Amino acid sequence: MAGTAVLTEPSFRESPVWERTIVYTFASGDDAEVKYALPMNGILQKIVVKCGSCASANPTATVAIDDNADNEIWIVAALAESTSYKYSVSEPFAGVIDIGVLPSTDPLSAYIVTVYLRGI
């Protein structure tokens, strides 16, 4: 089974301040990067990553953001399970960006990584 990524709220096109929540779900055997293509027209200011717990293994996660020309704009690696991380950025985007999550190893059980993006 392949990992999945789901946007959990509607697009708020009329709001000057926005938040997007993307939930990545990995199961036993999922050790490949999962990308979510997110239409973006604004300035990304905050990234929050919550790595869930994993019962059978101790995977870390790598989170990367690529712009619409497939240039890697932001990356962070070795995010431990059961931990939250907060990052301040100032990145303007126009077009579709890819937010990818890669577990370091097969999680052997359910493993959830949630990425919150906030901006204007």
N, C-alpha and C positions, 0 to 999 in steps of 0.2 A: 504494500500500500504506500502511496506517495504522500508526503506531508502536504498540508493545506494552509492557506492564508485567507482570512475573511475580514472585510471591513465591517465594523460593528455598528456604525451609525450612518445616517444619511449625509449627503453633501449639503453644506450650508452655504450656498453660493452668495446669498445676500448679506451674510454676517462678516464684518471686517476682522473679527477675531475667530479663529477656528481651532478645532482639535480633531484629529483622526486617530482612531484606535484600530490597530491591525493585530489579529490574534493568529499566531502560527501554531499549528498542532502537529506534533510528530508522534509516531507510534513505533513499535518495535520494527526494526529493519529500515527505518527512515534515517539516512545519514547524508542526504544530498541537500544542497541549498534550495530553499523555496523562496521565490520572488513574488512580490505583489506589485503590480503596475498601478500607480496612483496618479490620476490627473491633478496637476498642481499649478496654481498661478498665485504666487505670494511669496512671503519671506518666512522660512522655517526658523524658529527661534529656540525651541526646546525639544529635546528628545529624551523620553523616559523609556527605559527597557526593564521589564520585569521578567526574570527567568524563573519559571516554576520549579517545583521539586520533581525528582525522578526517583522512583522506587527501586529500580534495578541497576542503574548505572550512574555515573557522575559526569554527565556531559557538560562541557562549557559551550557557549554560543558565540558566534561572530555575527555582527550586524553591519550591513553595508548599504549605503545609499548611492545610487548612480543617477546622473542627470539624463535628459532625453537624448543626449549624444553618446550615452554609455560611458561617460567619464566618471570614475569613482570620486565622489565628492566627500564622503565621510565613511570611516570604518572604525570599528572597535572590536577587539577580539578577547578571548579568554574570559567571558562573562560567566561567573559561577552560578550554579543552580541555586534556587531559593533566595535570590538577591535582587534588589532593585538598583538601577543606576540612572543618574540624571546628568544631562549634558546641555550646556548652553551653546548655541550656534547662531550664526547670522548668514543664512544662505538663501539668496533669491532663486526662485525656480519658475519656469514657464514651460508648460508641456507636461509630459508624463515622466515621472520618476519611478525607479525601481527600488523597493526596499527589500533586501534579501536577508534571510537568517539561515545560518549554517551551523548545525550541531557538530561538535568535535568528534563525536563517535555515535554509533548506534545506541539510542537511549534504552533499548530493550523493554521499554514500557512507555506509557503516555508521558509526553513532555511538552509543555506549553510555554511559549515565549510571546509576550505581549509588548508591542511597540506603540507608544503614544507620541504623536507628532503635534506640536502646537506652534501657531504662528499668526501672522497678520496678512 
